[in-house]
């Protein structure tokens, strides 16, 4: 199969590569629902040491920078309560944690979650966190620019491999809210 974006040696529909995904991501693909068929989500095999965006685009094509998104885990605190959420924004932007995220979560303070919290709560590897397969009940904040792209490159739950997901599918993920301005100019 030829990947819809980028040049990868190995690409296959994600339902055919469940063994390459972490359990929560594989379960989400296995039980996929929505208007975008699961076989339109593509798994591409990539080198784990090249997982970080800057290194990744050097090896797999600079054109992917404009078509890549990062998924980060944030914590919102108000009073004695803490809310974990995930945010997806284009790799060319930074998630507006202190503005858009804080206000949307109704938090007094918002920040990026510590690495051990992000990986422990999601069951995914740091550097590979994806919005596909997040814990039930988590808010998923998605920048509108992500939804507007035909395909978006995101993590697969592991540092090895990436998912190519139709942009409109992000709006249909559990807990998803599409927000303008979530990704601010870097």
C-alpha positions as CSV (number, residue, x, y, z in Angstrom):
1,X,0.0,0.0,0.0
2,X,1.2,3.5,-0.8
3,X,0.8,6.0,2.1
4,X,-1.6,8.9,1.4
5,X,1.1,11.4,2.5
6,X,4.9,11.0,2.8
7,X,7.3,8.4,1.5
8,X,7.4,5.3,3.8
9,X,8.8,1.9,3.1
10,X,5.9,0.2,4.9
11,X,2.3,1.3,5.1
12,X,-0.8,-0.7,5.8
13,X,-4.4,-0.1,7.1
14,X,-4.2,0.2,10.9
15,X,-6.7,-2.7,11.4
16,X,-4.1,-5.0,9.7
17,X,-1.3,-3.9,12.0
18,X,-2.9,-4.1,15.4
19,X,0.1,-6.1,16.7
20,X,2.3,-3.0,16.1
21,X,0.1,-0.7,18.3
22,X,-0.2,-0.4,22.1
23,X,-3.2,-2.1,23.6
24,X,-5.3,1.1,24.0
25,X,-4.6,2.2,20.5
26,X,-5.3,-1.3,19.0
27,X,-8.5,-1.5,21.0
28,X,-9.6,1.9,19.7
29,X,-8.9,0.8,16.1
30,X,-10.6,-2.6,16.6
31,X,-13.8,-0.9,17.9
32,X,-13.6,2.1,15.6
33,X,-16.9,3.9,14.8
34,X,-17.7,7.0,12.9
35,X,-18.0,8.2,9.4
36,X,-14.3,7.5,8.5
37,X,-13.8,3.8,8.0
38,X,-11.0,2.3,10.2
39,X,-9.1,1.1,7.1
40,X,-8.6,4.7,6.1
41,X,-6.3,5.0,9.2
42,X,-2.9,4.0,8.0
43,X,0.0,2.6,10.1
44,X,3.5,3.5,8.8
45,X,6.5,1.7,10.2
46,X,9.2,4.2,11.2
47,X,12.4,4.2,13.2
48,X,11.9,4.9,16.9
49,X,15.0,7.0,17.2
50,X,13.5,9.4,14.7
51,X,10.1,9.8,16.4
52,X,10.6,13.4,17.5
53,X,9.1,15.8,14.9
54,X,12.3,17.7,13.9
55,X,14.3,14.5,13.4
56,X,11.4,12.7,11.8
57,X,10.9,15.3,9.0
58,X,14.6,15.3,8.3
59,X,14.4,11.6,7.5
60,X,11.0,11.2,6.0
61,X,10.4,14.5,4.2
62,X,10.2,18.1,5.2
63,X,6.7,18.4,3.6
64,X,5.4,16.3,6.5
65,X,6.0,19.1,9.0
66,X,2.9,21.0,7.7
67,X,0.9,17.7,7.9
68,X,2.0,16.5,11.3
69,X,0.3,17.0,14.7
70,X,1.4,16.5,18.2
71,X,-0.7,15.0,21.0
72,X,0.2,16.3,24.4
73,X,-1.3,15.5,27.8
74,X,-2.2,18.4,30.1
75,X,-3.5,18.8,33.6
76,X,-6.0,21.4,34.7
77,X,-6.4,22.2,38.4
78,X,-9.2,24.0,40.2
79,X,-9.6,23.8,43.9
80,X,-8.7,20.3,45.0
81,X,-9.6,18.7,41.6
82,X,-7.4,17.8,38.7
83,X,-8.5,17.1,35.1
84,X,-6.3,15.2,32.6
85,X,-6.9,16.0,29.0
86,X,-5.2,15.6,25.6
87,X,-4.6,18.3,23.1
88,X,-3.9,17.9,19.4
89,X,-2.3,20.7,17.4
90,X,-0.2,21.0,14.3
91,X,3.5,20.4,14.9
92,X,4.3,23.9,13.6
93,X,2.3,25.4,16.5
94,X,2.4,25.3,20.3
95,X,-0.6,24.3,22.4
96,X,-2.0,27.4,24.2
97,X,-2.1,25.8,27.6
98,X,-2.4,29.0,29.7
99,X,-5.1,30.5,27.5
100,X,-7.4,28.2,25.4
101,X,-6.8,25.0,27.4
102,X,-7.1,26.6,30.8
103,X,-10.3,28.4,29.9
104,X,-11.9,25.4,28.2
105,X,-11.2,23.1,31.2
106,X,-12.4,25.8,33.6
107,X,-9.1,25.4,35.4
108,X,-7.4,27.9,37.6
109,X,-4.0,26.5,36.4
110,X,-3.1,24.3,33.5
111,X,0.2,22.7,32.6
112,X,1.8,19.9,30.6
113,X,1.5,16.6,32.5
114,X,4.7,15.1,33.8
115,X,6.0,12.3,31.5
116,X,5.3,9.5,33.9
117,X,1.7,10.7,34.3
118,X,1.2,11.0,30.5
119,X,2.6,7.6,29.8
120,X,1.1,5.8,32.9
121,X,-2.4,7.1,32.3
122,X,-2.5,6.6,28.5
123,X,-0.6,3.3,28.3
124,X,1.5,4.8,25.5
125,X,5.1,5.6,25.1
126,X,6.5,9.1,25.5
127,X,7.1,10.6,22.0
128,X,4.3,8.4,20.6
129,X,1.2,9.5,22.4
130,X,-1.8,9.7,20.1
131,X,-5.4,10.8,20.4
132,X,-6.6,7.4,19.2
133,X,-7.2,5.2,22.3
134,X,-7.1,7.8,25.1
135,X,-8.7,6.9,28.4
136,X,-12.5,7.0,28.6
137,X,-13.9,10.3,29.8
138,X,-10.8,12.4,28.9
139,X,-11.5,15.7,27.1
140,X,-9.7,15.8,23.8
141,X,-9.1,19.3,22.5
142,X,-8.4,19.4,18.8
143,X,-7.2,22.5,16.9
144,X,-9.5,23.3,14.0
145,X,-6.5,23.4,11.6
146,X,-5.9,19.6,12.3
147,X,-9.5,18.7,11.3
148,X,-9.2,20.7,8.0
149,X,-6.3,18.6,6.6
150,X,-7.0,15.6,4.4
151,X,-4.5,13.4,6.3
152,X,-2.5,14.1,9.5
153,X,0.6,12.3,10.8
154,X,0.4,11.5,14.5
155,X,1.9,9.1,17.0
156,X,0.8,5.4,17.1
157,X,1.1,5.0,20.8
158,X,4.7,3.8,20.4
159,X,7.9,5.6,19.3
160,X,8.1,3.1,16.5
161,X,5.5,3.8,13.8
162,X,3.0,6.6,13.1
163,X,-0.6,6.8,12.2
164,X,-1.9,8.7,9.2
165,X,-5.4,9.8,10.1
166,X,-8.0,11.7,8.0
167,X,-8.3,15.1,9.6
168,X,-12.1,14.9,10.0
169,X,-11.7,11.7,12.0
170,X,-10.2,13.7,14.9
171,X,-13.5,15.6,15.5
172,X,-15.3,12.2,15.9
173,X,-12.9,10.7,18.5
174,X,-14.4,10.2,22.0
175,X,-14.5,13.4,24.0
176,X,-13.3,15.5,21.1
177,X,-14.0,19.3,21.0
178,X,-12.7,21.2,18.0
179,X,-11.3,24.6,19.1
180,X,-10.1,27.6,17.1
181,X,-6.7,28.9,18.2
182,X,-5.7,25.9,20.3
183,X,-2.4,25.8,18.4
184,X,-0.7,29.2,18.6
185,X,2.2,30.3,16.4
186,X,5.4,28.9,17.7
